Amino acid sequence: MTLHPEIAAFLATRPAPPEGPLDPAALRAADEAHVAPPGERLPLHAVEDMTAMTPAGGVPVRVYTPAESERHGLLVYFHGGAFFLGSLDTHDHVARSLAKETGLKVVSAGYRLAPEAAFPAGLDDCCAVVRWAAGDGSGLDWDGTTLAVAGDSSGGTLAAAVAARAHDDGFDRITHQILYYPSLDLDFDADRYPSLRENAVGYGLETAGLKPFNAFYLDSGADPADPLVSPVKRADLTGLPPALVVTAEHDPMRDEGELYGARLRDAGVPATVSRYAGAGHGFVQHFSWIPEYHRVFEETAAFLGRRRTGGEGTP
């Protein structure tokens, strides 16, 4: 399938990227400029900004409650942005849709970003927020059932790394991992995956841009050979939580996500790989208003064993 016409039309209007080194402040400001005003956002029962008090320090979180209940299943979400972009606001609509479609209380983590915070500060924050959310002190009223981690792009990388680190540390409460077009191999060797060549140019995110966009993270001390940086390099995937790996047909990083799903299955981990035809990298954040791509939230709910009824998810 060719690139979806709505996506192709949008890409045709984008100006050429500015020449010279990437400017994190300017790129962050551009991202924030597209955030919808509060009055135009998907309404939920409650949305609350909080601070997760963790051993890693205070981490800002935004908690989305889809319906009134004494106890809740939880989904902890990590936004994308190549480890230096993105915020609670830029991905607010993703978290709201996840809460609505799954019926779970969603905790979006405002983890520290490169280059200001060196590796593994962001990963430490994500791990700490998961443990905080599951603890009695958080006040989130976890019901002891579903505790999912999810993320898009670099947030998917973090979700996979959080699940792996939790397993290694004996924290066995994470029940699912949901990875939307994750970047799982940060050495970006174009010879490793056909998708890095097939989708190199013309689909939004381009292969030549991967190294500079991730340089802030890698230059801060993230070693691409470290499985917590490149989860596909983890030797033993046994015992990890069941996974939903969502990929995009025209994403340069498509194949590393699909390889990870295959390796999970080989290791005995239930894993579903779902490729979205006509989509490019970032479609959950930027194009989930298109009906065929909005179904990613319905697929996520089904993976979690939940079905929405009258605005609430039910097991």
C-alpha positions in Angstrom: 0.0 0.0 0.0 1.3 3.5 -0.7 1.5 6.1 2.0 -2.0 7.0 3.2 -3.2 10.0 1.2 -3.9 12.1 4.3 -0.4 11.6 5.5 1.1 12.2 2.1 -0.9 15.4 1.8 0.4 16.6 5.1 4.0 15.7 4.3 3.7 17.7 1.0 3.1 20.8 3.0 6.0 20.5 5.4 8.9 22.9 4.8 12.4 21.6 4.4 14.2 21.2 7.8 16.5 24.0 8.7 20.1 23.5 7.9 22.8 23.2 10.6 22.8 21.5 14.0 19.5 20.5 15.7 18.3 23.1 18.3 16.5 21.2 21.1 14.8 24.4 22.4 13.5 25.4 19.0 12.2 21.9 18.2 10.5 21.6 21.6 8.8 24.9 21.1 7.6 23.9 17.7 6.2 20.7 19.2 4.4 22.5 21.9 2.9 24.9 19.4 0.7 22.1 18.1 -0.8 21.2 21.5 -4.6 21.5 21.5 -6.1 24.0 24.0 -7.5 22.3 27.1 -11.1 23.0 26.0 -10.6 21.0 22.8 -9.2 17.9 24.4 -11.1 14.5 24.8 -13.0 14.8 28.1 -12.5 12.2 30.8 -13.8 11.7 34.3 -10.7 13.3 35.7 -7.3 14.5 34.6 -4.8 15.5 37.3 -1.2 16.7 37.3 0.8 15.2 40.1 4.4 14.6 41.2 5.5 11.0 41.7 7.8 11.0 44.7 10.4 8.4 43.9 14.0 7.4 44.9 15.0 9.1 41.6 13.4 12.3 42.8 10.1 14.0 42.0 8.8 13.1 38.5 5.9 15.0 37.0 3.1 12.8 36.0 -0.4 13.3 34.5 -3.1 10.9 35.6 -6.1 10.2 33.4 -9.1 8.5 35.1 -11.7 7.4 32.5 -14.5 6.6 35.0 -15.3 6.8 38.7 -14.3 3.6 40.5 -12.8 2.6 43.9 -10.0 0.6 42.2 -8.3 0.7 38.8 -6.1 -1.2 36.5 -3.1 0.9 35.4 -1.2 1.7 32.2 2.0 3.7 32.5 2.7 5.6 29.3 6.0 7.0 28.1 5.9 9.6 25.3 8.2 9.6 22.3 10.5 12.2 20.9 14.0 10.7 20.4 14.7 11.1 24.1 15.0 14.9 23.8 11.5 16.0 22.6 8.0 15.4 23.8 6.2 16.2 27.0 3.0 15.5 29.0 1.3 18.1 26.7 2.5 16.9 23.3 1.2 13.4 23.9 -1.8 14.4 26.1 -4.2 13.2 23.3 -2.6 9.8 23.1 -2.9 9.3 26.9 -6.6 10.4 26.8 -7.4 8.0 24.0 -5.7 5.1 25.8 -7.7 5.8 29.0 -10.9 6.1 27.1 -10.5 2.9 25.0 -8.9 0.7 27.6 -10.8 1.9 30.7 -7.6 1.9 32.6 -6.2 4.7 34.7 -3.3 6.0 32.6 -0.2 7.6 34.2 1.8 9.6 31.7 5.4 10.1 32.9 7.2 13.4 32.4 10.7 11.8 32.5 13.9 13.7 32.2 15.3 14.4 28.7 18.7 14.5 27.0 20.9 16.4 26.6 20.2 18.2 30.0 19.8 14.8 31.8 22.4 12.2 31.0 21.6 8.5 30.5 20.1 6.7 32.4 18.2 9.5 34.1 15.1 9.2 31.9 15.1 5.5 32.2 15.5 5.7 35.9 12.5 8.1 36.1 10.3 5.7 34.0 11.2 2.7 36.2 10.6 4.7 39.3 7.2 5.9 38.1 6.0 2.3 37.5 6.9 1.3 41.0 5.4 4.4 42.4 2.2 3.8 40.6 1.9 0.3 41.9 2.7 1.3 45.4 0.2 2.1 48.1 1.7 5.6 48.6 0.7 6.8 45.1 -3.0 7.1 45.9 -3.8 5.7 42.5 -5.8 2.8 44.0 -4.3 0.1 41.8 -6.5 -3.0 41.9 -3.6 -5.4 41.6 -4.6 -6.7 38.2 -3.4 -4.9 35.0 -0.1 -3.0 35.2 0.8 -2.2 31.6 3.7 -0.1 30.3 3.4 1.5 26.9 5.2 4.1 24.7 5.6 5.4 21.2 8.9 5.6 19.3 11.6 6.3 22.0 8.8 5.9 24.5 8.4 2.3 23.2 12.2 1.8 23.7 11.8 2.9 27.3 8.8 0.7 27.8 10.7 -2.3 26.6 13.7 -1.3 28.8 11.5 -0.8 31.8 9.9 -4.2 31.4 13.4 -5.8 31.1 14.9 -4.0 34.0 11.9 -4.8 36.2 12.2 -8.5 35.3 15.9 -8.5 36.1 15.3 -6.7 39.4 12.6 -9.2 40.5 9.7 -6.7 40.1 7.2 -9.0 38.5 4.1 -6.9 38.6 4.2 -5.6 35.0 1.6 -7.5 33.1 1.9 -6.2 29.5 4.2 -4.1 27.3 2.8 -2.1 24.4 5.4 -0.8 22.0 4.2 1.6 19.2 6.8 1.7 16.4 9.7 1.4 18.9 13.3 2.2 18.1 14.9 -0.9 19.5 18.4 -0.9 17.9 20.1 2.4 18.2 23.3 1.7 16.3 21.3 2.6 13.1 23.4 0.4 10.8 21.4 0.6 7.5 22.7 -2.8 6.6 20.9 -4.5 9.5 17.3 -4.0 8.4 15.7 -3.7 5.0 13.2 -1.1 6.2 16.0 1.3 6.9 16.7 1.2 3.1 13.2 0.7 1.8 11.8 3.6 3.8 14.9 5.8 3.9 13.4 8.8 2.1 10.0 10.3 1.6 7.9 9.0 4.5 8.4 11.7 7.2 11.1 10.3 9.4 14.1 9.5 7.2 17.0 7.1 7.9 19.6 9.8 7.5 18.0 11.7 10.4 18.1 8.9 12.9 21.6 9.4 14.1 21.4 13.2 14.6 18.0 13.0 16.3 19.3 10.4 18.7 22.7 11.9 19.2 21.6 13.9 22.3 20.8 10.6 24.0 23.7 8.6 22.8 26.2 11.4 23.5 24.9 11.6 27.0 26.3 8.1 27.7 23.7 5.8 26.2 25.7 2.9 24.7 23.9 1.4 21.6 25.3 -2.0 22.6 23.6 -1.9 26.0 20.3 -3.8 25.9 18.7 -1.1 28.0 19.4 1.3 25.2 18.8 -1.2 22.3 16.4 -3.8 23.7 16.6 -6.0 20.6 20.2 -6.8 21.7 19.1 -8.5 24.9 20.3 -12.0 24.7 17.6 -13.7 26.9 14.0 -12.5 26.5 12.4 -15.3 28.5 10.1 -14.2 31.3 9.3 -10.8 29.9 5.7 -9.6 29.9 3.4 -10.3 26.9 3.8 -7.7 24.2 1.9 -5.9 21.6 4.4 -4.5 19.0 2.8 -2.0 16.6 4.7 -1.1 13.5 4.2 1.2 10.5 4.6 0.0 6.9 6.6 3.0 5.8 8.7 3.4 9.0 12.5 3.0 8.6 12.5 1.3 12.1 9.7 -1.2 11.2 11.9 -4.3 10.9 13.6 -3.9 14.3 10.2 -3.8 16.0 9.0 -6.9 14.1 12.3 -8.7 14.8 11.8 -8.0 18.5 8.3 -9.4 18.4 9.6 -12.6 16.7 12.4 -13.0 19.2 9.9 -12.6 22.1 7.8 -15.4 20.6 10.9 -17.6 20.1 11.6 -17.0 23.8 8.1 -18.2 24.7 6.7 -14.7 25.4 3.2 -14.1 24.0 3.8 -11.4 21.4 1.5 -9.8 18.8 3.1 -7.9 16.0 0.6 -5.6 14.2 1.8 -3.7 11.1 -0.4 -0.7 10.0 -0.6 -0.4 6.2 0.1 3.0 4.7 1.3 4.5 7.9 4.7 6.1 8.7 6.6 6.6 11.9 4.7 8.6 14.5 1.2 7.8 13.2 -0.2 7.2 16.7 0.8 10.7 17.8 0.1 12.6 14.6 -2.5 10.7 12.6 -4.6 8.7 15.0 -7.5 10.9 14.1 -7.7 8.9 10.9 -10.2 6.1 11.6 -8.1 3.2 10.3 -5.3 4.4 12.6 -7.4 5.3 15.6 -8.2 1.6 15.8 -4.7 1.2 17.4 -6.3 2.1 20.6 -9.1 -0.5 20.2 -6.4 -3.0 19.3 -4.5 -2.1 22.5 -7.7 -2.5 24.5 -8.3 -6.0 23.0 -4.7 -7.0 23.7 -5.2 -6.0 27.3 -8.3 -8.1 27.5 -10.6 -5.1 27.8 -13.6 -3.9 25.9 -15.1 -0.5 26.2 -18.8 -0.3 27.2 -20.5 3.1 27.4 -17.2 4.9 27.9 -15.8 2.5 30.4 -13.4 -0.4 29.8 -14.3 -3.6 31.3 -12.2 -6.7 31.7 
